Amino acid sequence: MLKAIQKKVCKYSKEEFIPRRNNQIFANKESRVAYHNDVSNAFRNKLSKTNKEIIKDYKVLDSILAEFGEITVNKFYLRGAGFSFTTFTNAKKMEKKQSIVYTILHFKS
């Protein structure tokens, strides 16, 4: 028994095509790649503001640590250097001082 060939509409380009597989949703490879590139770019654009703030804060901390090594500084000193306290990658509760320390994680390469 022959099945009727059913056309599908491409998820990206909206053109009609005859699928080669029953789970095919894109008309061709170019449409598939372009769709996934658009999805990835939209995700990266959402994160770009946060990533820029983290990179800026990391550069401030890196410049201070390069000059002084390990050091404890006042938050007003960091603010004056351009550090933003609104973005961080990790928070740790310090038991002895009953305070929370906010950090930017650094992974050595």
C-alpha positions, 0 to 999 in steps of 0.5 A: 500500500502506497502512502500519499506524499504529504508536503510540509512547511519549513519551520524557518523559511515557510516554504513547502517541501516534500520531506525525506524523513518523517521527522524532517522539519526544515526544507534544507540544510541552510534553513536548519543552520540559519534557524539554529544560528538565529536561536543561538544569537537571540540567547547570546543577545539576552546575556550580553549585558550581563556578560559585559558587566561581569567582564568589566568587574573582572577587569577592575578586580584583575587590575587591583590584584595585579597591582597589590596581590591579595588585598582587602579593600573598602566597597567605596574604593571598588565603586570608585574603580568602576566595580558594579555590585549588582552582578556576581556569579557566586554568593557564599555565607560566611559563618564566622562573620554572619555575612554574605560574600559575593564573588566573580568566579575565576577559572585558571586556564 
